[in-house]
Amino acid sequence: MRDYVFKRVLVTIPALIIVSLMIFSLVRLFPGDTIVAMASESGSFGFSREAEAQIRAILGIDKPFFTQYFSWIGGLLTGDAGTSLWTRQPVSHEIARTFPISLELAVFSSIVGIAVALPAGIIAAIKRNSVPDVLARFVSLIGLSVPSFWIATMLLVFFSIQFRWIPPVIYQSFTDNPGGNLLQFLFPSLLLGFGLSATTMRMTRSAMLEVLREDYVRTARAKGLTERVVIMRHALRNAFIPVITIIGTQLAYLLGGTIIIEVIFGLPGLGRLTLEAVTHRDYTQIQANVMLIAAITMLV
């Protein structure tokens, strides 16, 4: 275990360095920059050259590329992700404010996805080519084909027209209003969980079918063990290895890849923060958000 963790860290460090250089370069290829966004937001036609140069100096974006890069990396290594170019708030504070919301959504969605996918995938594998198997594959195909944001929009339209009700769109923390918080996370968690369950269910089914063909499973059956013992004690233990890997990858995706769902349901999470940072060309915030998601993805 110790060797595995050590090797994982050795692989992760150079990968994060490459990711940091890529994201630092790519955000500067966006059309316009923070100064342009400030001018458009204020309704003005731009700043004078003197004012623009002064703002760039204050924001620290007037320095050479590699000077900015190494200054940013040095800050990350000391726990300072910098200051948002748009809000002028510490980037770490913005992440600390939004990350728990995305984490809560990711946990709830994962619970829903796992609760649906594992039993369905196991039953589909055990009863291959039966009605439950065909039904599971059909539902998983829908989950993979239909975008979750489209389903979310249709649900909001349906409930607003038929029942004159929509989920709360103003975020309420769990400590302030537990009931309102859980209600607000209900629909997005179900939607994302359904989408995730499609992939997990197909992976579970494939892994189970492969394991059930192995010699040690046949040996267990030949010893007279019940089918339940063969499945639960021998097959599942080995089939879960690839399934756990994909669940970890999906969890990392949920922490930053649910921008549209967060916008639709009024959740001020990390994905929505990243979208706003892109809109305002807030390089510092974009870089920190992407680096956090990349680090989680590589370490999980």
Residue pairs with C-beta under 8 A, 6 or more apart in sequence:
8 299
11 298
12 295
12 298
12 299
15 294
15 298
16 291
16 294
16 295
16 298
19 290
19 291
19 294
20 69
20 73
20 76
20 287
20 291
21 69
23 286
23 287
23 290
23 291
24 68
24 69
24 72
24 287
27 281
27 283
27 286
27 287
28 65
28 283
30 278
30 281
32 281
33 61
33 281
33 283
34 59
34 61
34 85
34 86
34 280
34 281
34 282
34 283
35 47
35 52
35 55
35 56
36 46
36 281
37 86
37 279
37 280
37 281
38 47
38 55
38 86
39 45
39 46
39 47
41 280
46 52
47 55
53 62
56 62
59 85
60 68
60 71
61 68
61 85
61 283
63 71
72 82
72 284
72 287
75 81
75 82
76 288
76 291
79 92
80 92
81 90
81 91
81 92
81 95
81 284
81 288
82 90
82 91
82 284
82 287
82 288
83 89
83 90
83 91
83 284
84 90
84 91
84 94
84 277
84 282
84 284
84 285
85 280
85 281
85 282
85 283
85 284
85 285
86 277
86 280
86 282
86 285
87 94
87 282
91 284
91 285
91 288
92 288
94 273
94 285
95 270
95 273
95 288
95 289
95 292
97 268
98 268
98 269
98 270
98 272
98 273
99 255
99 269
99 270
99 292
101 171
101 262
101 267
101 268
101 269
101 270
102 254
102 255
102 256
102 258
102 262
102 267
102 269
102 270
102 271
103 255
104 174
104 185
105 185
105 188
105 189
105 192
105 254
105 258
105 261
105 262
105 267
105 269
106 251
106 254
106 255
106 258
108 185
108 189
108 193
109 188
109 189
109 192
109 193
109 196
109 254
110 193
110 196
110 247
110 250
110 251
110 254
111 189
111 193
112 189
112 190
112 192
112 193
112 194
112 196
112 197
113 192
113 193
113 194
113 195
113 196
113 197
113 200
113 247
113 250
114 197
114 200
114 247
115 193
116 193
116 194
116 197
116 201
117 196
117 197
117 198
117 199
117 200
117 201
117 204
118 200
118 201
118 204
118 243
120 132
120 136
120 139
120 197
120 201
120 204
121 136
121 200
121 201
121 202
121 203
121 204
121 205
121 208
121 243
122 204
122 205
122 208
122 231
122 236
123 132
123 133
123 136
124 132
124 133
124 136
124 137
124 201
124 205
125 133
125 204
125 205
125 208
125 209
125 212
126 208
126 212
126 231
127 133
128 209
133 205
136 201
136 205
137 202
137 205
139 198
139 201
140 197
140 198
140 199
140 201
140 202
141 198
142 198
143 194
143 195
143 197
143 198
143 199
144 195
144 198
144 199
144 202
148 191
148 192
148 194
148 195
148 260
148 261
149 260
149 261
149 264
151 191
151 194
152 187
152 188
152 191
152 260
152 261
152 264
152 265
153 264
155 187
155 191
156 166
156 167
156 264
159 165
159 166
159 167
160 166
167 183
167 184
167 186
167 187
167 265
168 180
168 183
168 184
168 266
169 265
169 266
170 266
171 184
171 266
171 267
171 268
172 180
172 181
172 184
173 181
174 181
174 182
184 265
184 266
184 267
185 267
187 265
188 258
188 261
188 262
188 264
188 265
188 267
191 261
192 254
192 258
192 261
196 250
196 254
199 246
199 250
200 243
200 246
200 247
200 250
203 242
203 243
203 246
204 239
204 243
207 239
207 240
207 241
207 242
207 243
208 235
208 236
208 239
210 239
211 217
211 235
211 238
211 239
212 235
214 238
216 234
217 230
217 234
217 235
220 229
220 230
220 233
220 234
221 227
221 230
225 233
248 300
249 297
249 300
251 300
252 293
252 296
252 297
252 300
253 297
255 270
255 292
255 293
255 296
256 270
256 271
256 274
256 289
256 290
256 292
256 293
257 271
257 293
258 269
258 271
259 271
259 272
259 274
259 275
261 267
261 271
262 268
262 269
262 271
262 272
263 272
263 275
270 289
270 292
270 293
273 285
273 289
274 285
274 286
274 289
274 290
276 282
277 285
277 286
277 289
278 286
